[in-house]
Amino acid sequence: MNSMHRLTRREWLALVSTAPAAAAPAKLAPTAPVAIARSGSYDEDQAAVLGRMFDQLGGLGRLVKNKTVTIKLNLTGSPALKFEGRALGVTHYSHPRHVLALAHLLGRAGARRIRFVESCWATAGPLEEYMLDSGWNVRAILNAAPNVELVNTNAIGTYKQYATFRTPGGGSIFPAYLLNRAYEETDVFVSLAKLKNHATCGVTLAMKNIFGITPASIYGDDAGESDPNENPTKGRVTTCHFGKRQPARIAPAENDPASSREPTYRMPRITAELAAARPIDLSVIDGIESVSGGEGPWIRGLKYVRPGVVVVGTNPVTTDAVATAVMGYDPRAARGSAPFRDCDNTLLLAEALGLGTADLSRIEVRGVAVDQAMFRFPG
Amino acid sequence: MAAHAVYFEEHREWMSFLPYGNLALVQDVSSGALFSGGVLDMIGVKHTPVRPVRPGDLSDQAMKDARMAVDVDPQQLSEKQKEVLRRFTRGGGTLLTAPPGWRFPQQRSDQITLDKEDVEKIDQIWKDINSMTGRRNLGARLFNASSMLSDLRVSPSGRQLLLHLLNYSDYPVEAITVHLLGKFRKARLYQPEESSREMTVYEIEDGTGVEIDKVGVFATLVLE
């Protein structure tokens, strides 16, 4: 671990009390408060934990009443791939207790329709079956509130066509993304993420979670050259991470095929522009139990950790910035510094797109203070 | 080990139960039935219940409960055996046969697993088999059972189904869901060195659902 790039509590206090030298773009970007809570176990009443946090941010009802709320889960990688035999929800997946709690709270706050979505790894099969394969109690989730739906967005699903989401400003990698229409039929978009490192992007929080909204039918390694492959069986590494092929021609091709093919350049940009193209209205980051050192069991050096913390906010950049600080990192760290040692900083790219500020001195934290919640992830 | 031996001794009646499932695999030793990693294993990994039917045993009776069948080596069948499969398809069954000229890899005397070329050859028909069986319930579907082997059997009377589950990982498996084809009123779970217990059954689209909270090494679900 390189301690040069880690924050001590004293350093963190210094960071939030003085604006950094590179703060010019941050001053233009919007800010929003972020709530932090400590929770040591999923056995605690998570509806109470999240409910208090939503209240600290002004209440859930004003955001979701009579709305279609779409919640992007984090179910990365095959459910068959467990880490140390542990349940997926305590390592690299969203936890079903959080899903139940969120569904209950959304229903109570008057949401008209509650849709849990994920582009399930290497399949266009029902999300319900993917959840069962993850060991989740699907019946309990469907009964947690009225009008709960489950949609696998890895292909076109029950729709007749895809929806186009243009990247504001034309985009760095793609000018627009074609997504399952569930993302268009959305009034409030929620990212239910996990507090983790990411091998390519340094951290994977609310914004990185929504890379998973891209359908493998179009952006997958076995997508058709011209038309989508509605039965995808692979991931999106060749197309998105490495740019070795273009998405199916139904979707706009890359802006500049001569640009860097390096995943640590491409993925932070794709993540930031997806967050701009399909804005996130509510970010819920689960750090009760998680993994450090990477995003899933396929990453060497992964470790099971118990940060015992939850971070919630209405702006994905401010929420990710606070969550990054809770992990013991400087959210404005440049490439070369932990956690962005080998990659560009997604938060700064999103900030430059005007999505929100990553400047901690401009973000109001409610509930538990960052230095009280801090759990150091590896440098 | 002793506890598991005792477990089966205590349930000797299960020995008379027969393999059950709506998928029949027409195959014998000469067409790769003993190969580890072969078609049977690949179907088994998906927990799709499958009944191997040796070509010599192929009859209308042997195909009675099957809705789908795979014939990996059609050249091996006699005209009479082919006629059984024709009647099966005329009766509404789905039959997948290996393409013309395709032959299952020949097994050497020292060979128990497939080599790379064999795998590539089997892959030519596996995609079709996988596509045909898909997510259909052909007797039972198991969820969150990736580190398990399963075996679905039926009692001689046809009134009871039995599902053996073997967990080969180092850790207990939790939260397994079983979807069984057909309506069952009662389910009971047996595990070595534990008291058996009644399980809650619930209705699903194509039959009956059961949720098993935890399996250490071995468990048997009996349904009626």
Interface residues (C-beta under 8 A of the other chain):
Chain A: P79 A80 K82 E84 G85 R86 A87 G125 P126 E129 L132 D133 S134 G135 W136 N137 V138 R139
Chain B: R135 F143 N144 S146 S147 S169 D170 Y171 P172 E174 A175 I176 T177 Y202 E211
